[in-house]
Amino acid sequence: MILVFDKALLAIGNVLFVAGLAFVIGLERTFRFFFQKHKIKATGFFLGGVFVVLIGWPLIGMIFEIYGFFLLFRGFFPVVVGFIRTVPVLGSLLNLPGIRSFVDKVGESNNMV
């Protein structure tokens, strides 16, 4: 449990995440994805979180990164929810009364801010 917020491991994970994204979609498309006008706030939080982790405050940095990650990738959540609903066991779990309303809100692309 001590290694969960180790700044070196978090920094390596951040670098590998961005590098993996660049390998999957290419360098130019990765740059365009992160630096679109409507995603500048999200990119700022994500990269700011990476910087905060590197200077030695991993918990605060991770909070910034998670917020930036959700802002960056909120357009993909409806696709992910739609896919998970087709998986036999997970689809039935998403239809439980308490979870269904939350998943329906996440599944709407314009509701998350």
N, C-alpha and C positions, 0 to 999 in steps of 0.2 A: 504494500500500500504506500510505502514511502516513495517509491519511484513514479507514482502516478503523476505528480507535478514536478518532476525533475526537469529543469530548464533545458538541459542538453538533449534529452530524449524528445521533448516537445519541439525544440528547434529542428532536430533531424526529421521529425514527423511533418513539420510544416514545409521544409524544403522538399521532402519526398512527395508531399501532396501536390505542390505546385509543379514540380518536375513531372510527376505522373500525368497531370492534366495537360502539360505541354506536349508530352509524348503521345497522348491519345488524340488531341485535337490540333496539335501544331503550335509553334511559337507565336505566329502572327495572330491566329484565332484566340489563343490564350490571352495575349496582350489586349486584343480588341474586346474580349469578354470582360476583363477586369477594369478596363478604362473607358467604358461607355459612359455617356453623360449622366444617365439616370442611375448608374451603379457606382458613382464616385463615393457616395457616403458609405456604401457597403464595403467597397474596396479599402477605404480609409480605416474603417473599423477592423477589417480583417488584417491588413498589413500593419496597422497600429498595434493590434494584439500580438502579432509576431514580434514586433519591436519591443513591446513591453515584456514579453517572455524572455527575449534575449538580454534585456538589461537586468533581469533578475526577479521579476514579480510574476511568477507563472499563473497564479490563481486569477489575478486581475486581467492578465493577458489572455487567458483562455476565455474569460467572460466576453471580452471584446471580440475575440475570434469567432466564438459561437454566434454572437449577434450578427457580425458581418457575414458569416457563412449562411445564416438563414436569410439575410437580406439578398445575398448574391444568388442563392439557388432557390428562391421561393417560386420561381416559374416552373421548376421541375417537380415540385411537390404534387401537383395534380396528376402528373404522369406516374409517379411512384405509387401514389394511393390507388390509382386505377389498376396498376399492375398487381399490387398486393391483394386487392379485392378478388383477383382471379385465382390466387393461390388457395388451394382447398382449405387448409387449417387456418391460415392467417386471415383469409377472407371472412370466415365465420366469426373469428375473434373481433374483427373490425365492425361487425354488425351488432355487437352487444350494446345494450341501451346506453351506458355511460360513455362508451368509447365512440359510438357512432356519431354523436353530435360534434365531438371534437374533430374526428376524422373528416366529417363533411365540411367543417370550417377550414381545415388545412387543405382539403382538396379543391377549394375555390381559390383560383389564382390571385384575385384582386383583394381578398380579405386580409391577408397577412401584411402587416406594416412593421 
